[in-house]
Amino acid sequence: MANEQRIATAQAEGNSTGIAIPNHANTTKSHLRTLLVGGTFGGATVKYQVSLDDTTYFDVDGADAITAATAINVEHRCPYHRINVGVGTAESIDAWVV
């Protein structure tokens, strides 16, 4: 899939690296994406975050308190995205946006 983006691999506590989304500002295409999050949470909470400049990130409402493997539909036009993993005991989180 051309727009599949892996945004984290075995991410522990902290922020993953911001990843650019292809065609983020295209006004004729849907900006609906599916966030897939899985792994070993160990009590951690995962937040999906987006940014206009890869510096200041904002939590995405409805995807800001993930505590177990899930798939969530999200819609936005920001060019950068990442996850933030909160404090837990055995975090090893994988995440994709498709």
C-alpha positions in Angstrom: 0.0 0.0 0.0 1.6 3.3 -1.1 0.4 5.4 1.9 1.2 2.9 4.6 3.4 4.5 7.2 5.1 2.6 10.1 5.3 5.2 12.8 6.8 3.1 15.6 8.6 -0.2 16.1 9.1 -1.5 19.6 8.7 2.0 20.9 9.2 2.3 24.7 8.3 5.3 26.9 8.6 8.6 25.1 7.9 10.0 21.6 8.5 8.1 18.3 10.1 10.1 15.5 7.7 12.3 13.5 6.9 10.7 10.1 5.6 12.7 7.1 2.3 11.6 5.5 2.2 11.5 1.7 -0.4 13.8 0.1 -1.4 15.3 3.5 -2.8 18.5 2.0 -4.5 17.1 -1.1 -7.9 18.7 -1.1 -9.5 16.2 -3.5 -8.7 13.0 -1.6 -9.9 11.6 1.7 -7.8 12.2 4.8 -9.4 9.4 6.6 -6.7 6.9 7.8 -6.6 3.9 10.1 -4.3 3.9 13.1 -3.2 0.4 14.1 -1.5 0.0 17.4 -0.3 -3.2 19.0 2.4 -4.7 21.2 3.2 -5.1 24.8 1.6 -2.2 26.7 2.7 -3.1 30.3 0.3 -0.4 31.7 1.4 2.3 29.3 -1.0 4.7 27.5 -0.4 5.6 23.9 -1.3 8.9 22.3 -1.5 9.5 18.6 -0.2 13.0 17.8 0.0 15.2 14.7 2.0 18.3 13.8 2.2 21.0 11.1 6.0 21.6 11.6 7.5 18.4 13.1 8.2 20.4 16.3 4.9 21.1 18.1 2.6 18.0 18.3 -1.0 17.8 19.3 -3.0 14.8 20.6 -5.7 13.5 18.3 -9.0 13.3 20.1 -10.3 9.8 20.3 -6.8 8.3 19.9 -5.2 9.8 23.0 -5.7 7.1 25.6 -4.9 3.8 23.9 -4.1 1.0 26.5 -4.5 -2.1 24.4 -4.1 -3.3 20.7 -6.6 -1.5 18.6 -7.5 0.0 15.1 -9.0 3.5 15.1 -10.1 5.6 12.2 -8.7 9.1 12.3 -9.0 12.1 9.9 -6.6 15.1 9.7 -4.6 17.1 7.2 -1.3 17.5 9.2 1.8 16.5 7.4 3.6 14.8 10.4 2.5 12.2 12.8 3.9 10.1 15.7 2.9 8.3 18.9 3.7 9.1 22.5 4.1 6.2 24.9 3.4 7.1 28.6 5.0 5.4 31.6 4.5 1.6 31.9 6.4 -1.5 32.9 7.0 -3.4 29.7 6.3 -1.1 26.7 7.0 -2.4 23.2 4.6 -0.7 20.9 4.3 -1.0 17.2 2.1 1.5 15.2 1.1 2.1 11.6 -1.1 4.5 9.8 -2.7 3.3 6.5 
